[in-house]
Amino acid sequence: MSLKSQFPIFQNNPGLVYLDNAASTQKPQMVIDGVSEFVSHNYSNIHRWLYQISENAEDLYELSKAQLAQFIHAQAKEIIYTYNSTYAFNLLIQALVKSKKIWKGDKVLLGIREHHSNVLAWQSFSQEIGFEVDFIGLDEDTWLDWQDFQQKYTENVKVVSVSQVSNVTGTIIDVEKLHALLREDTFFIVDGSQSVPHFPVDVQKIWCDAMIMTGHKMMAYSGLGMLYLKYQRIKELEPMILWGGTVKDVSVGEYSLQKNSMKREAWTPNIIGAVSLLKALEWIEQYGWIEEMWYEEKQLVQFLWNGFQKREEKVRLLGTKKLENRVGVFSFTKLTGNTNFNQIWELFAKENICVRVGGHCAYPLHKFLQVWGTIRLSTYVYNDLSDGEKFFEVLDKME
């Protein structure tokens, strides 16, 4: 039985070739049913409950965190849920500013290949506070340029924040090597939005202070961002937003905060999103855990890579030349013919093939590589060789 049979989107859209997974992934029936069961039987608000369905909802919410913690080798008390990864970046950056971990005259180093969620908030606060934001370049294989990093990693660098996998090139960088080059006083942030859904990630080995992830990129519902924050950092950093669950006590003249991760969830949480993530992680466990998914993905990556190599006179493929250092994300530009990006988009869409065209919220990278935009296909667990074959059939029709 095809794996796609577990995903209703493909039953309801016969012939659909979904290759836009770096933007968002489809949901298996197990996730849909799990959320439906929760909403039908136990939906209620959590924290400070005295009735059964709220207790049940809280149990599922906390189990979701425990499952994610196990998935990335963290502790459940180090997992914080937000609305999305962009929101998580903003909350974390504001906490660093409020806690004076980054201030006027300091410097933040980012990768040139970062998603805008890991760029814009830094730039906005740098203008307000007066710290500097600088970017690490890339070598010819779209890895971090280590020499450029060494030159820019000066004594006033207080934060280094990079993506483990580029959402444009699919290139995996060695974040463990990067951490080994950092001083103890450097706050190290890793964007795991494009890595955690694809291959095993261990925050203990990476030794990052924080990792940011996105639920809807790993089969959960949208509206759920996940922030891993090392427990010592949870205790050190002041939360930027204060609301219901963040406080332990409030009087007319003062307030006291919670000591745990709850002090960073200043809202009624996305309980449904948390349950959807729990069910998505259970689906991955049932499949054979992330190791099996990664093994299967690498077979498809090999097939797609070979296909692009056969067409290297027709398209320019961005990213690493080393297959072991990339996930199933392929961005390219056309080298021949008169077909423009919008026409390419339309041609794929007419054939029921979902790809993405543009800057992919990574404009600094495109400018660095001297391209204004790219066509991107990105795979996930339900994609197979037939999807790749259909993609290349359409690509070959283009002038």
N, C-alpha and C positions, 0 to 999 in steps of 0.2 A: 504494500500500500504506500502511495506517495505521501511524503511528509506534508505536502500542501493540503492534503485532505483534513488535517487538523486545524487548518486556518480558514474560517468561513469566507473570508474576503475572496479567496480563489474559487470557491464554489459558487459564489454570487456574482463573480465576474469571470466567466469562462475565457480562457486564453490570456488572462492578465499576466504580464511579465513585470513584476515589481522590482525595480533596481534603484530605488531611492531610499535605501535603508539608513544611510548616514543622516538623513533628515528625520526619519521616524520609521519604526518597524510595525509590522502587522501583529495581530493578537490571536493566539491559539484559542480554540474553544474552551480549553481548560481555564484560561484566564477569564474569559467572558462569563462562563458558568460560575466560577468562583466569586466574581464580583456580584453577579445577579443573586446568588444564594445569600451573600452577606447583606445586600440591600434589602432583600425580601424577608430575612429572618432576624438580623441583628443590628441593622443600622441604627446608630445613635451617637451622640457626642461622647467624648472620652474625658478622663481625669475627673476626680471628685464625684464618683458615681456611688449609688447605693442600690441600683436595680440591675437585674441580670443581663439584659441585652447590652447595656453600657459596659458591664464587666467583660462580656464576650467580645465587644468591639475593641476594648483596650487590649485584651489578650492578643487579638489578631494584629493590632497595630504594633505592639511590642515584639511579637513573633516575626513580623516583617523586618524590623530592625535587626533582630538576632540572626535572621537568615542572611541578610545582606552583609552583616559583620562577618559571619562565617565565610561568605563568598569571597571577601577581600582580605581575610585574616586580620580583622580588627576586633574590638570589643563593642557590644551593643550600645554601651553608654557613650561611645565615640561617634555614633551615627545621629545626624541631625537632618530632618526633612524640611525642605523648603518648597517653593512653588515650581522652580525649574533651576537649571544650572546658572543661568544669568543672574537670577535672584540670589543664588548661593554665593556667587562671586561678589555681588554687591554687599551682602551681609557680612562676608568675611573681610572685605576690604575696609568697610566702615568700622568694623570691630578693631582692626589693626590700627586705623587712624585714631579712633577714640582712645585706645589703650597706649598711644604714643610709641607703637612698635615701628611706625613709619612716619617721618615728620619732615619739616622743612630742611633742605640740604641733603636729605637721604636720596637713595637711588633704588629703583625697581628695574629688574632685568626680565624681559619677556622674550619668548621666541618670536621670530618674525612670522612664523606660520600659524600664530594663534587665531582662534575663533574670536570674533568681536566681543563675545561675553567676557573674555580674558584680556581685553584691551581698553574698551571704552570707559569702564568705571575707574581704572587706574588713571587714564588721561584726564578724566573729569576731576578727580580728587587732587591730582598733581597741580592743576591750575588753581585750585582752592587753597591747598596746603603749602605748596611750594617744593615738593620733591620732584625728582627727575625720573622720567620713564625712558628706557633705552631698550633696543632690540638686538638679540643675538642673530647673526646671519646664518646662512646655510652653506654647506659645501656643495660640490657638484652633484652629489648623490642625494641631496635634500636632507642630509643629516645636519644636526647642529654643527656649526663651524667652531670646533673646540679652541682654535687659536683666537678667533674673534671673541669667544667667551672669556678666555683668560685675560685678554686685553681690557675688556669692559668690566670684569668682576673686580672692581676696586674696593677699597676699605669702606666706602660709604654705601655700598650695596647692602640693603637690609632684607630684600625680598627677591626671590627668583621664582617665577611662575611660568610653567611650560605645559603643553599638551603632550601626553605620552604617544598619541597617534594623531597625525594631521587629518582633518576632515576633507582635505583636498587631495593630498598625495597618497594617503594611506600609509605613509612611512612611520615605522615604529622607532622611537629614539631610546637610547639606553639611559633611562632616568636613574638607574642605580649608579652608573658611572658619573652622572652629573652630581648626584648627592655626595659622592666621595670627594668631589672637588670643592665642596662648600665648607665654609667656616661654621662652627656651632651656632654662632649668633645670627645666621641667615635663615629666615623663615622660608621654607620650601613648599611650594604649592604645585600639585600635578592635576591637570585636567584629564580625567579618565573617561570622559563622555564617549570617546570613540575606541577606547581600549577595553574597558570592563565588559562590554557586551560581547567581545570577540575572543579573548584569550585569558588564561589565568593571570590574575593580578594580586600581588601580595604587598600590602602597604608596609608590612614589617621589613621586608627586604628592600623596598624602595626607600624606606625611612623618611617619608615625607611628613610634614606637619599637617598638611591638609590635602584631601583629594575630593574633587567635585565630579559628580556623575549625573546622568539623566535617565529617568525611568522609562520614558516612551521610546528610547533607543534600544531597550532590551525587553520589548514586548509588554511593558506595563502601560497604564493609561497616561495620557498627558497631564500636566499640572503637578508633577512630582519631581523635584530635584533632590539629590542626596549629597550631603556634605559629610565626609569623614574628617573629624578634627581630633587630633591626638589629645588624650584626656588632660595632659598637663596644660595644653593650650586652652582647653575649655575652661579650666580654672583661672588661667591668666588673663584672658581677653574679656573685655567688657562688651556685653551685647549692645548693639546700636538701637534696636527697637525693643521697647518695653510694653508688655501687655499682660493679660490675664495670667497665663501659666508661667511667665518668666519670674514672677515675684514670689517671695516667701511671705512677706508681710508688707502692709502699707498703712501708714498713719498720715495725719494731716501734714506733718513736716518732713517725713522721710519714708524711705522704703528699703527693703532688703531683698536681695536676689536669691533665686535657687542656686544651689551649688553644682547641679548636674547639667546635662545637655538640655533640659527643659527650659533653661533660662535663655535659650536661643530660638525657641519655637513660640513666637509671640502671637499666636493666632489659633483659631480652630484649625487643626491640621487637615490635610487632604487624606482623610481616613480611607476613602474609596481608593485613592491612588496607592496608598500603602498596601491595601489588601491586594490590589492588582499586581503590585511588585512581588508580594509574597507568592502569589499564584504563578507568576512568571518564573521566579526562582525555583519553585517546585517543579515546574515544567522542565526547566533546564536540568534539574537533578534527575528527573525521570528519564530524560533523554540520554543521560550518561555523564552529566556534569559538563562544565565548560571545556574540559580537555577533549572530549569527544567532538564537540562542536568545532573547536579550533582545528582538530585533525581534518575534519570534513571540509572546512572552509579553505584550508591550504590546498586541497586538491582542485577546488574551483578556481582559486587564485592562479594556480599553475596553468590551467586551461585558458583563462582570460589573458594572462601574460603572454602565452604563446600566440594567441590570436592577435594581440596588438603588435607583437614582433613581426608577424607576417604582413602587417599593414603599416610598417614604420615609414614608408615613403608617402603615405596618405595622411597620417595623423601624427601629432607630437604628443607623446605620453609624458605626463609629469610624474616625478617621484623616483624612488630608489630603483636601481638596477638589480638589487639583491632580493630575491624572492622571500628569503627567510625574514626579511625586515619590513614586510608590508602586510596589511590586511586587505580585505576585498573592497578597496576604494580605488577607483581608477578615474582620473581626470585628464582630459586631453583637448587639444585644439586641432582643427583641420589644417593641413598644409597645402592641399590642392583644391581646385574647383572654386565655384562661386557661391556655393550654398552658405548662407549666413546662419548665425546661432538660432534665430527664431525659426528659420526653415527647418533646421536640424531637429529642433524641439518638436515641431509640428509633425515631421516625418515619423519620429519615434512614437508620438502620441497616437497618430493614425493607426499604427500597428499594435496599439495597446501595450506599449512598452514605456514604463515610467522611469525617466531619468531626470536629472536636474541640470539647468543651464544658468550660468552667471558667475558671481564672485563668491558664493557659498559662505557669506559672512566672514571672509578672510581676505579683505582687500589688500592689506600690507603684503601678504604673501604673493598675490598675483602681480602686484607692482614690482616686487623684488625679482620675480621670474619673468617680468616684462611681457605679461599677457593681461588683457583686460578682463578676461573671463574664460571659463572652461566648460566643457560638457562632462558631467560626472555620472558614472554608474557606481552603485555600491550594493554589496550583497549581504545576505544574512542566511540563517540556518536553513530556511525553506527554499532558497535558490538552488538550482541544479544546472547541469551541463546544457540542458535543452534551453534554459533561459539565455545562457551565453551564446548558443548557436543562433537563436532568434535575433539577439542583439547584433551580432556580426552580419547576419543576412541583411538587415536594414542598413547598417553602416556601409556595406558594400554597394548598396543601390545609390548612394549619394555621389554626386558629381564632384 
